[in-house]
Structure formats: C-alpha cells, structure tokens
C-alpha cells in the first residue's frame, strides 16, 4: 500500500488521464509518418511511434493505474486524523542537527523532492524520525538530531 497526499494522488490521476491523450497524439503522428512513407517496414519513425503507442504507453498506463488502486491517502489515515504530535507521514518536522535548524516534510514514497525539503517516508532518515516526539534525541549516521517541532503539514 503506497501512502500519498491528496495533492499527490490528484497529480497521479491527472498523469493517468494524460496517457490516453499521449497515445492518441502518438497514433496521429503514426498516421502522418505512414502518409510520408508507405513502406512501413523501412520507416524507423513509424516503427518507433508504433512501439510507443502499442507497448510503452499502455505499460506506463497500467503501472499508473495499479499505483492509483493501491494508494492510501495520507490525510484519510487514522494516524493523521488523530494527530497527537508524533512524527508521522504527513508531518512537518523542525530539527536541530549538529547545531543547525532544518525543516523536513515527510510524505509518500513518490512525492519526495529536495527542492522543498520533502522526504520519502521510506527514506532511512524519515524512518529514524517516524514515531518520535518533540524534544526526542535521534542518532542518525553519526549525527545527533533533536526534534524541535512537529506539525501536520497537509489538510
């Protein structure tokens, strides 16, 4: 079961919808390529588009669909609804690490990005923080980390 935010789930659904448009566009390009060169066996552009439309994009669509069916929305979990101040998936955590203040947001596995300090709930660093409380001290990779603040990030 993949944990994902409502925003991440909407993005996943949008990507799934866009696959059908991409397949149609690829098929349109196949038609144009076929018109330019009737000998399709000797038309590498057509063959590449055909593989994309018949195999690559449907495979990608299937994987996205399976992900969408195996998701649990973070904001709908009991742990999130009954937030008690522990570090959970969907929380924003302010820490002091080696004397410097840092803030991280723990989200689903496919939502992480370094740009916004969003880390995957499956990352070892996130795993070290999950379940901890304000003022807890965590040792991770030789660093001493103090949890300063924990808030709900989503919702």
HUWO-V773702 format. One record per helix or strand of 2 or more residues. SS is the DSSP state (H for helix, E for strand). FROM is the first residue (numbers start at 1). TO is the last residue. Records with the same first field share a line. If there is no record, write none. Layout:
SS: FROM-TO + FROM-TO
//
This chain:
E: 2-4 + 71-73 + 91-97 + 100-107 + 118-120 + 137-140 + 143-152
H: 6-36 + 40-42 + 44-69 + 74-76 + 78-81 + 124-129
//
